[in-house]
Amino acid sequence: MTGAGSGLGLASARRMAEEGARIVAVDIDEHAAAIAAKSTGGEFVVADVSDEDQVRSLFDGVVARHGRVDVAFNNAGISPPEDDSILTTGIDAWRRVQDINLTSVYLCCKYVLPHMQAARRGSIINTASFVAILGAATSQISYTASKGGVLALSRELGVQFARDGIRVNALCPGPINTPLLQELFAADPERAARRLVHVPMGRFGEPEEIAAAVAFLASDDASFITAAQFVVDGGITGAYVTPL
C-alpha cells in the first residue's frame, strides 16, 4: 500500500496486518515506511509513486518476492497550502498535486493490473475523497480535481476488469483526523472549523474508521462490490442541513 507511512495508510496497514495480510509499506519517506513495516511485521519499499519506472519496479519486485499481489491500496496524496482557489493556485502547484494524487493512482493501477490478471483475482482500492462528490467554497482546486479523477478512473477500471476477477473501488473519506487535517487546523483554524460544522455526526473521522473500510473492500465480504464510490464521511455528503 502506498502512502503507508502516516495517516490513513499507516492505520490501514496495521488493520490489514491484524487481518492476516502480508504488508508491503510504500512511502517516499524511508523513516516512515520503515516504522510502518516494523509495526505490521511486513517490509517497506521507498518509492516516488509519481515516477513510472519506480512504480513498475515496485510491483514487479513484490511479485518476484511474494508470488502475487492480492490487494493494492493506492493512497499516496498531498494537500499543500499553495493549492487554494483557482484564482491564486499556480500551474506548478496544480501539476505537483495532480502528479502525486492522480498520476500515481494511474501508474499503480497500470502496473499492478497485469499481475492481477495473471492470477485472475485482486482488489484495488484507490483513495478519492468526499470532495470528489461535493463542491466547497473553501477550495483546494487541484486536490479536488485530482480526487474527482481518481473517482472516475476507479469506476472505469472497475467496469473494464470485472470479468478478469478484479475489483476496483474508490474510497471516499470525509474529513479525517490525520496529519493533513491537523496541518490545516494549525495554519487556518477558521477554515478547518467551517468543515466540521457540516458533519452531521459532529466530529471528524478517525484513521482507524477508514482502515476498517479498506479491510472490508479488500476482503471476500465485498466480492460483489466494484466500480463503486465507497463513502465513509459521517454523513457530510448526505446533509442538506446539519442538526443543531
N, C-alpha and C positions, 0 to 999 in steps of 0.2 A: 504494500500500500504506500502511496505517495503522500508527502506532507505528513509523515508519521512522527515527526519529532515533537509535535506540540498539539494542543487543542483537540479538535475532532479526530485527527489522525492518531494521536497517541492514545486517546480514550478508546478508539475503535480497535487499535492493535491489541490493547490489553483485554478488551472484551472478546475479541476473536481468539486470542490465546487461551482464555478461560474456556472457550467452546471447543478447544482441541485443535485449532488451526496452527499450522507452522507459519510463522510470520517472517516476511522479508520487509523490513522497515526501510523505506526510501526517503531521503531528505537531502537537501543541498547543504545542510549544516551537519558536519560529521559528528560533532559532540552530541547534538540532539538525537541523531539517528542511532548512535551507539547506546545512549541511555534507553531509547525505545526498545532496541534489540535485547538489551540486558534485562529489562523489566518484563519481557514477554518470552524469554528463552529462545529467541529467534536469532536472525542475523540482520545485518544492515548493509545497505548499498548507498554510497554517496553519489548523487546524480543530479544534474540540471535537467529536469524533465521537459524543458522547452527546447532542448538540443536533440535533434533526431538521432544522431549516432549514439548518444548516451542512452536514449530510450531503447533503441534496438538492442544494444548490448545488454541492457538491464534484463529484458525478458528472455533473450537467448541464454543469458547466464543462469537465470533462475531455472529454466527448463533443463539446462545442462547439469545443474547440481541436484535438482529435485525431481526431474522427470516430467513435471507438468505444472500448470498454473490453473488452479480451480477458481480462484476469486481475484479480481483486480479492483481495488478501491482507489479510484483516481481522485485525489483530494487536495493536491497542492494548490495554493491560492494566496493572493496578496490583495490588500486594500490600502494603498498608500495615501497619505493626506493630499498629495498633489492631484489625485483623481477626485474631482469635485464636479461642479456644474459644467455642462458642455461649454459655457461661455468662458470658463477660466482654465479648463484642462488642456494642456498642451499635447501635441501629437506624440512626443516621446513618452509621456506618462500613459497615454492611451495605448500605445504599442506595447509597452512593458507589461501592463495588466493583461492585455489580450494574449500575449505570448505565454505568460505563466498560468493564467486562469483557463484559457480556452485552447490554445495551440497544444499545451501539454496534454490535455484530455484527448484531443485528436491523435496525437502521437502515441500515447499509451494504448488507446483502443486499436490503432492501426497495427501496432506490433505485438499486442497480446492476442488479437483475434485469430491469426493463423495457428497459434499453438492450441487455442481452444477448439478451433475447427478440427484439428487433428485428433483431439480427444473426444469430439462430439458432445462437449458439455462445457459449461462455465457460467459464471455470474460476474458481470461488470457493473459496478456501482460508481456513478460519477456525481461528484458534489456540485449541485447547482445552488439554488437559494430561493427563498420566498420572493426576492426582488425580481426573479425571472417571471413572476406571476402578477405582482403589483407594481404600480408606479409610486415614486416617492418624491416629495418636494425637497427633501434633504438628499440631493442626488450625489451618487458616485458613478458617473456616467459610463466609464469604461468597465467598471466592475459589474454594473447592472447589465450592460450589453453582453459581456462575457458569459454571465450566468444564463442569460437567455439563449446564447449559442450552445452552451452545454446541454440545456434542456432539449433544444431542437435536435442536436446531434444524437443525444441518447435515445430519443424517440425513434429517429430514423434507423439507427443501428439495431434497436430492439426489434423492429419490424423486419429488417433485412436478414438478420441472422437467427431468427426464431427457429427456423426449421433445421438449423445446424445444432440445436440443443443449447444455444447460448442466450442467456437473458441479459438485457441491458436496461438499466433503470437510472433515473435521475433522482437523487436525494435532494429535497428542498428544505433545508433547515430554516427555521425562523431565527430571530436574534438569540444567539447562544453566548453564554459566559465563557469566552475564550480570550487569549491574549489580544486578538484583533479587536474585540469589543472593548476590552479594558483599556487599550490604547486610545480608542475613540472617546471613552469617558474622560481619560486624563487630558486629552487635547481639547475636547469640546463637550463638557458635561451637558449643556443645554441641548445640543444636537442629539446626544445619546438619550436623554430623557424624553425627547419627542418620539423616540422609537418605543420606549417602554410603555407609554400611556396607551398605545394602540394594541397591546397584547391582552386579550380578554382574561387570560389566566393571571395577569398582574405581575408577572416575573419573566425574566429571561430563562431560556432553557439551559440545561447543564450538558456538557460534552458526553457524559455517560448516557443521557437520554437519546442522543443521536447515535451513539455507539450501539445501542440496543436495536435501533432501526437498521443499521448496517448489518448486524448479525442476522437479523431476520431476512433481509434481502439476499444475503449470501447463502441462506440455508435452503434446504429442500422444502421447508414450510412455505416458501414463496415460489414454488415451482410453476405456478400459473400466472406469475406477475412479470411482465416485460413491457418495454416501451412506455413505462408509467412515470408520472411525476409523483414521487412519494413524499408527501408534505408532513413535516413534523415541526409545527410552528406555534403551539399554544393558542391556536385559533385566529392568528392575525390575518390570514388571507380570507377568512370567512366572516370577518367582522364588518358590519355597517356602522354600528356604534358600539362602544365598549361599556361594560357595566360600571355603575357608579360605585 
